[in-house]
Amino acid sequence: MKKQIELDEIDWGQVIDGLECRAWQYDRTAHYYDTDGGDECIEEVSSANEARNLAAWYRRIVKDIQKQVRDG
């Protein structure tokens, strides 16, 4: 199901920033699993692969939003 949401460009920028932060957190989580990390705060996932998949998912959403904002 697709819904159309209208926000101004500044608000979309905030949404994109938040999604990019989530992707970065999952990248850090994957790194934690890959390196048997220390006391880092990580996201609740079962593996590095799951964390990488979630990071990629957030980045896809960011790209979709950026394209739609750019194309109007």
N, C-alpha and C positions, 0 to 999 in steps of 0.2 A: 504494500500500500504506500503510495507516495502522497505527501502533503506539501503544500507550498507555505513557506514561512517567510514573512517579510520583516527584515531588520535593516537599519541603515548600515553603511559600510563600517562605521566605527564599532557598532555592536557585533557585526560579523567578524571583525578583527579580533575582538575579545573571545568569541567562540573558537576561532581558529587557534589563538594563543593557548587556550585551555586544552584543546585537543592535541596540540603539539607537545604540551607539557606531559600529557598522559602517555603519548608515544615515547617520549624521552624516559619516563619512569619505567616503562616496560623494557626499553633497551637496557637500562641499568639493571633491571631484574634478570634479563637474559645473561648479562655479563656476570652477575652474581652467581648464577647457576653454572656458567661455563668455567668460572675460576675458583669455585668453592669460596666465595666472598666472605668477608668478615661480618661486621656488625651493621652493615648498611640496612636502611629501611627499604624493603622490597615489596612488590605487589604480590597478592595472594594468587599464585599459579602453581601448577604441578611440575613445570619444567621450563628450561630455557626456550624450547621450541614454542611452547604455548605463549610465552612472553613475547617472542619475536612475531608470532602471528597477530597478537593483539596490537603491537606497535605498528605493524603494517596496516592493520585494519583502521586504526586512527589516522594514519597518514593518507589512506585512500579517501577517507571522509574529508580531510582537509583539502585534498586536491579537488574533490567534487565541489566543495563549497567555493573554493577559490575560482574555479572555472565558471560556476554559475554567477558569482558576483561580477567577475570580469565581463562575461557575455551579456549580463543584464537580464 
